[in-house]
Amino acid sequence: MARSVIAPPSDLSTLTDLDALAASFRRAPRARNRSPRTVDGYGEAVRTFRDYLRRMRMPTVAAHIRSEHVESFIADQLDHHRPNTAATRYRALQQLFRWLREEVRSRAAR
């Protein structure tokens, strides 16, 4: 897996917990006509990430999630799953944070 830092955008003050963001994030790939399997995979990755953050007592509010939280999650995935699973979840989180950046830009433009 290529090393790339993923982290949420800097201004997430109006965005909230991953639970609250999950439904909106799920709509984004559906609106882009992604396959149901892709949409489900993104949802599973976000839920797995959220559950890991809670278990490790790390923040689940988007504004407080940092790249080290994501890196810790991916390391844990590599310890417990096949590399392909970890890579798939990493790519899903990349999409989540890309979507969050778009949300921030969109809200700032209003």
C-alpha positions as CSV (number, residue, x, y, z in Angstrom):
1,M,0.0,0.0,0.0
2,A,1.5,3.4,-1.0
3,R,2.1,5.7,1.9
4,S,-0.2,8.7,1.7
5,V,-1.3,10.8,4.5
6,I,-5.1,11.2,4.7
7,A,-6.7,13.4,7.1
8,P,-9.8,15.5,7.3
9,P,-9.9,19.1,6.0
10,S,-9.0,21.8,8.4
11,D,-12.4,23.4,8.8
12,L,-14.9,20.8,10.0
13,S,-16.5,22.9,12.7
14,T,-19.9,22.4,11.2
15,L,-19.4,18.7,10.6
16,T,-19.9,16.1,13.4
17,D,-19.6,12.5,14.5
18,L,-18.9,9.8,11.9
19,D,-22.4,8.3,12.7
20,A,-24.1,11.5,11.6
21,L,-21.9,11.8,8.5
22,A,-22.3,8.2,7.4
23,A,-25.7,8.5,5.7
24,S,-24.7,11.6,3.8
25,F,-21.4,10.0,2.7
26,R,-23.3,6.9,1.6
27,R,-25.4,9.0,-0.8
28,A,-22.3,10.5,-2.5
29,P,-21.1,7.3,-4.3
30,R,-24.7,6.3,-5.1
31,A,-25.2,9.7,-6.8
32,R,-22.0,9.0,-8.8
33,N,-23.5,5.7,-10.0
34,R,-21.0,3.5,-8.1
35,S,-21.9,-0.1,-7.8
36,P,-23.9,-1.3,-4.8
37,R,-20.9,-3.3,-3.7
38,T,-18.7,-0.2,-3.7
39,V,-21.3,1.7,-1.7
40,D,-21.6,-1.1,0.8
41,G,-17.8,-1.4,1.0
42,Y,-17.5,2.3,1.8
43,G,-20.2,2.0,4.5
44,E,-18.5,-1.0,6.0
45,A,-15.1,0.7,6.1
46,V,-16.5,3.8,7.8
47,R,-18.4,1.6,10.4
48,T,-15.2,-0.5,11.0
49,F,-13.1,2.7,11.4
50,R,-15.7,4.3,13.7
51,D,-15.8,1.1,15.9
52,Y,-12.0,1.0,16.0
53,L,-11.9,4.7,17.1
54,R,-14.4,4.1,19.8
55,R,-12.6,0.9,21.1
56,M,-9.3,2.8,21.2
57,R,-10.9,5.8,22.8
58,M,-9.9,8.0,19.9
59,P,-12.1,10.8,18.6
60,T,-15.1,10.1,16.3
61,V,-15.9,13.7,15.6
62,A,-14.5,14.5,12.1
63,A,-12.8,17.7,13.2
64,H,-10.7,15.8,15.7
65,I,-9.7,12.8,13.6
66,R,-6.0,13.1,12.5
67,S,-3.8,11.1,10.1
68,E,-2.3,9.2,13.0
69,H,-5.7,7.8,13.9
70,V,-6.1,6.6,10.3
71,E,-2.6,5.1,10.3
72,S,-3.3,3.3,13.6
73,F,-6.5,1.9,12.2
74,I,-4.8,0.7,9.0
75,A,-2.0,-0.9,11.0
76,D,-4.6,-2.7,13.1
77,Q,-6.3,-3.9,9.9
78,L,-3.0,-5.3,8.6
79,D,-2.5,-7.1,11.9
80,H,-5.9,-8.8,11.7
81,H,-6.8,-9.0,8.0
82,R,-5.4,-9.6,4.6
83,P,-3.4,-6.7,3.0
84,N,-6.1,-6.4,0.3
85,T,-8.8,-5.8,3.0
86,A,-6.7,-3.1,4.7
87,A,-6.0,-1.5,1.3
88,T,-9.7,-1.5,0.4
89,R,-10.6,0.1,3.7
90,Y,-7.8,2.7,3.3
91,R,-9.2,3.7,-0.2
92,A,-12.7,4.0,1.3
93,L,-11.4,6.3,4.0
94,Q,-9.6,8.3,1.3
95,Q,-13.0,8.8,-0.4
96,L,-14.5,9.7,3.0
97,F,-12.0,12.5,3.6
98,R,-12.2,13.7,0.0
99,W,-15.9,13.9,0.3
100,L,-15.5,15.8,3.6
101,R,-13.3,18.3,1.9
102,E,-15.9,18.9,-0.8
103,E,-18.5,19.3,2.0
104,V,-16.4,21.9,3.7
105,R,-15.9,23.8,0.4
106,S,-19.5,23.6,-0.5
107,R,-20.6,24.9,2.9
108,A,-18.1,27.7,2.8
109,A,-19.4,28.8,-0.6
110,R,-23.0,29.2,0.7
